[in-house]
Amino acid sequence: MSIANAFKAALRRKLEKGWEKIYVVVDIHDTILRACYEQEETYEYMPYAKPALQLLTSRDDICLILWSGCYPERLEAYRKRFSEDGIHFDYVNENPEVTNTSFQCFEDKLYFNVGIDDKFGFDPETDWARVIEALCD
């Protein structure tokens, strides 16, 4: 499924189910930013990542969750920088808004509707533009 179709399906399901919002997890390295494993981060955004994330941030019907294996001090530095760029993540590696049900246990697996990660097949060179297009349709 393409990222545009993933967003369209999640937003359609939101309407059908009467949900207030959908949950989107987003990885940092080689997804938002070009991977930089040096001591100093360059904060080089992938094409269209910044405006796409600013658009996602602006929507009340989308909850953004930063999805990363970075150490806490690095995650705080990233969150601060993203915030300076007008990008707000509601949570980091958790979704406390969705709790266990009689059928699902979310104690060890966070709930999300759309995943944006190069390891999920997201192509950061082209797919950020598709995110913008899908949300502006």
BABARO-737688 format. One record per residue (C-alpha): x, y, z. Coordinates in steps of 0.001 Angstrom, whole numbers, plus 524288, in hexadecimal, padded with zeros to 5 digits. Layout:
% residues N
XYZ ...
END
This chain:
% residues 137
800008000080000 8054180D717FCA0 8069D817BE80722 7FBFD81FEB8008A 7F2B381457800E8 7F65B8119180F11 7F27681F62812FC 7E61481F2980ADB 7E1FB81201810A1 7E4EF8165881E93 7DD6E8231581D09 7D20081BFD8169E 7D1A28123F821D5 7D21581D7F82B8D 7C5C0822F98257D 7BEFB815BA824E9 7C22E812BA83327 7BFA48206D83840 7CD64821AF83DB1 7D2AC82F1D84145 7E01382C8783B82 7E9C882312835D3 7F74581FEC83B1D 8036D82128832B5 810DD81C31836D8 81CAB8226E83058 82AD781DFB830AB 835FE827D583078 841FB8227582989 840F38207E81AE0 8329E8241581C0A 831B48321B82116 8402E83537820DD 84B8082FCB81949 852698266E82262 85E0582C9582903 864E5823BA8327F 86F9582D8383552 87085834C68422A 86A4A840F683C52 85CBF83FFD83635 85AF0847408296F 84BFC847CB82983 84B568462F81AD9 83D058438E81800 8390B839E480DA1 831F6840388020B 824908457F80641 825CF83F94813EC 8254F84CA581AE4 819128521C81426 81262844DA814EA 814DF843EF82389 810888520182569 803E284E7681E53 802058425B826C1 8049F84A95832E8 7FA508547C82EF3 7EF5D84A8082E7D 7E7218480783A8F 7E34083AAE8354F 7F12E8357383525 7F970831B6840ED 807F18312583DA7 8109D82799844DA 81F578280B84386 8242A81A228415E 8329E818838441A 83CBB8105484B03 844E681C3A84EC6 848F681E6585CBB 840198279C86489 849748333686455 84A758328285574 83BBE831318543F 839E583D9885C2B 84393844B785372 83C30840188476A 82F078440384D2D 834498518385074 8399E85378842CB 82D4084E6683C59 8253A85773844F6 82D9B862F48408F 82A2F85EEA832A0 81B8885EC683583 81A778500A8370C 8143D84AA88435C 8142D83C8184799 809EE838ED851AE 8114382D20856E8 81E0C825CD85582 81DAC816F9853D0 810A0815E885ACB 8022C81825858D4 7FBB0819848661B 7EEFB81DB485FB2 7EBAE80FF085B2B 7EA918062886629 7E7DC7F7A886700 7DAC77F26A862A8 7D4AD7E519864A6 7DAE67E101857AE 7E7A07E8BD85709 7F31C7EAC28603E 7FAE97F73A85E14 804197F5EF869A7 80FC57F1E686144 80B4F7F65B853CF 806C0804168513E 7FACF80650848C9 7FC1780E1C83C2A 7F4CB80F5782F4C 7FFD0813998262C 80E58810E382754 818908195A820BE 825BF8129682156 82F8180EDA816E3 82F0F8013281CB4 82061800B5819D1 8230A8031C80B64 82166811DC80C19 829F681879801E0 82DD982589807DF 832ED82AB57FAF1 8254E82A687F4DE 81AFF8269C7FEDD 81AAB83336806D8 8152583A207FAE2 80AE182F557F9FE 80731831A680844 804BB83FF880533 7FCA283C767F932 7F4858327F800B3 7F17183C1E80B9A 7EE158471780240 7E4AA83F257F9CF 
END
